Amino acid sequence: HAELAVRNVNRTVGTVLGHEVTMATDGKGLPDDTIDLDFHGTAGQSFGAFLPRGITMTLVGDANDYLAKGLSGGRIIVRAPAESTFDQSTQIIAGNVIAYGATSGEIFLRGLVGERFCVRNSGATAVVEGVGDHGCEYMTGGEALVIGPTGRNFAAGMSGGVVWVLDLAPEHFNASLADAVAVNELDMARIRELLARHVELPGSDVAAALLEDPRLAERMTKIVPRDYARVLAARQDAEKRGASEEEVTDAMMEAARG
């Protein structure tokens, strides 16, 4: 564990360390939290880019654009200092294009972020308290929980993964490829799990309040791409029939072709 100062001239913080971990482990990474780094200040662009599994980076302060770009299994947490007197859920904590091209890992952001949050996310899990325009644009996998406002054109070009949004404004949702549906029991179990993590890691009072909200399920909307949902349904049906792995794959490919 180490505590470090960071300034906005420090770009791609953690990337060289991540490279060394990746090389030393043949790309497998390390057990979660093997390396635990606390940063204080304002991070420059691409904080935690390509971070592999085994490295946790907590930033007490704020960050510029491209945070968690290409995240590859690591964990990134951002929150304001404990002595802050403002409402963190109403303030910008990080910039634009967060988790661009991320493949795995976790991101917990206590506050609002800019545009194109989770663009091209293909496998990471992210929790945030509000996003700007074009959130989850071209997302192909992973999951995101947005417990705050969204800007316009949300989920544009989204072809995979799942997103849960609190109090979604219908006029901000782009329904060209995805559907907005009610959450089910499995969704709520995962949402509550992520909220608990958001309380534990960045200390979110917003998440804590939502866990106590009896109307939480009514307020949540699930966004899932239509083609992706069809493929998942085909896999579930094939597995229920006791199909072989090859038959499951064939069923999924057939569903993908429409």
N, C-alpha and C positions, 0 to 999 in steps of 0.2 A: 504494500500500500504506500502511496506517495501523494503529497499535496504540492501543487504547482501553480504558479501564476501564468496567465495567458493574456495576450493582447491581440488586437485585431490585425496586426501585421504578421501574426503567427498563423500561417495557412497550412492546411492538411495535417493538423496536429494529430499524432497517433499513427499516421500511415506508414512511416518507416518502421516503427515498432511492430505494427501489424504484419509487415513484410517479413520481418525476422521470425515472428511466430509461425507464419505460414510456411516459410522455408524449413524451419526446425522441426515441424510436425508433418511434413509432406502434405500440407493443405488441410489436415484434419482439425487444427486448432487445439486448444487446451480446455480442460474442464471450466465451467462457468466461474467467473470471478477469480481466476488464478492470478491475474494482474488487475489491480484495482487502483485507478488514478482519479484524484480529485483536483479539478482545475477551478481557479477563481479569476474572474475578469470577463473580458469580452473576446470571444474567439473569432479569428478570421475565417475566411471561406474554407469549406470542405473539412470542418472539424470531424474527426473520426471516419474519414473516407476509407472505404474498403476494410474496415475493422473486422478481424476474424474472431471466431469463438474463443472465449477465455479471457478477453479483455473487457473490462467495464470502465467507462469514462463518464464521470459525473462533472458537469459544469455548473458552478454556482455563479450566475451572471447572465450573459446572453450570447447569442451566436449570429454570425452572418449567414450568407447563402450556402447551399449545398451541404449542409450538415448531414452526416451519415450517407453520403453518396456511395453507392456500391456496397453498402453494409453487408458483411459476409459472415454473420454469426455473433458479432460482438453486441454489447449493450451500451446505449447512450442515454443519459439522464440529464435534463436541463431544468434548473429552477432558479428563481431569484434568491438573493441572500435572505436568511431568516429574519434579519432586522428590517427588511423592507416594510414600508407602511402602506403601500398601494395594494389594490386588489389584483393579484397576479393573473387572475382569469380574464382580465380586461386589457392586459398589456402584452405587447409583442415580446416574445422570448427568443425567437429565431427567425431567420429570413426566408427566402424563397427556395423552391426546388429541393425540399428536404426529402431524403431517402430515394433520390433519383437512382433507378436501376438497382436498388437493394435486393439481395437474394435471400438473406436470412438474418436473424438477430432481432433485437428489441430496441424500441425508442420510446421514451416517456418524457413528454414535454409539458411542463406546468405553466401554461399560458397560451397565447395566440401565436400563429405563424403566418408567413406570407403566402404568396401564390404558388400554385403547382406542387402542393404537398403530396408526397408519395407518387409523383409522376413516374411511371414505368416500374413501380414497385412490383417485384415478382416473387417475394417470399418472406419479407420481414413483417413483424408485428409492430404497430405504432399506435400510441395513444396521445391525443392532443386536445386542447381545450378551445379550439376554434381555428378556422383556416380562411385564407383569402380565396381569390378566384381560381378556377380550374383545379380544384382539389381532386386527388386520385385520378388524374388524367392519364389515360393509356395504361392503367394498372392492369397487370397480367396475373398476379397471384398475391399471396400474403393476406394480411388482414389489417384493418384500421378501425379505430374507435374514435369518433369525433364527438366530444361532449361540450360542444359550444357552436357558435354560428358558422355557417359556410358562406363563401362568396358565390358568385354566379358560375354557371357552366360546370357544376360539380359532377364528377364521374364521366366526363366526356371521353369517348373512345375506350372505356373500361371493358376489358375482355376476360378478366379472371380475378380471382380473389373475392373477398367479401368485405363490406364496410358497414358499420353500424353508426347511425347519426342520431343525435339527440335533437328533438324538436326541428326536424328538417323542414325548411321552407320549400314547398313544391316548385315555386317559380325559379329556384336556384338549381334544380336538378335537371341534368341532361339525360333524357330517357331514350336516346337514339340506340344504345346497345344494351342498356341495363334496365331492370325493373326495381321499383321501390315497394317493398312488401312488409307485412307485419312480422315481428320477431316471434320465434317459437321458444319452447322451453330450453332446447339446446343452445340457442342463441343467447338467452338470458343467463344461462350458466356461465358461458364464456365471457359475456359482458361483465358480469359480477366478478369473475376471476380477474379480468383486466383492471377493473375499477379498484379492486383490493390491492393490486400491484401498484397502481398509480397513487394510492394512499401511502403504501409502504415505501416506495422508492423516492419520488419527488415530494411527497408529503402534501398531496393535493386535497384541499378542503372541498373543492367542487366534487371530486370523486367520492369523498366521505359523505357528503350530503346526498348524493344520488343513491348511494347504497341504502340510505334510510328512507328513500322516496317510495311510497306505496304505489305510485303511478308510473314508475320507471318503465315498465314494459309498454304502457300506452304511449309513452313519449319517444320510444326508440323506433327507428325505421331501419330495415335491412336493405342494403343495395347489393344486388347480385346480377352479373351479366346473364342475359338470356341463354346464349350458347353454352356458357360455363355451367349454368344450372341444369341444362339438358344433359350434358355429359356426366355430371355428378349423379343425376337421377338414373342414367343408364348403368353406371357402375354399381349403384346401390341395388338396383333391380337384379343385375347379373349375380352379385354376391349373395343376395337372398336366395337365388335359385341354386346356389352351390356350384356356380360355374368355375371352370379352371381359370388360372391367371391369364392364359392366352385368350380364352373366351371373354373374360372381362375386358381385356384390351380391345378385342374386336368390337364389342358392344359400344365401348367408349368412342372408338374411331368412327363407327357408323353414326352415332349420335352427333359427332362433331361435323360430319358431312351434311347434317340436316336431314 
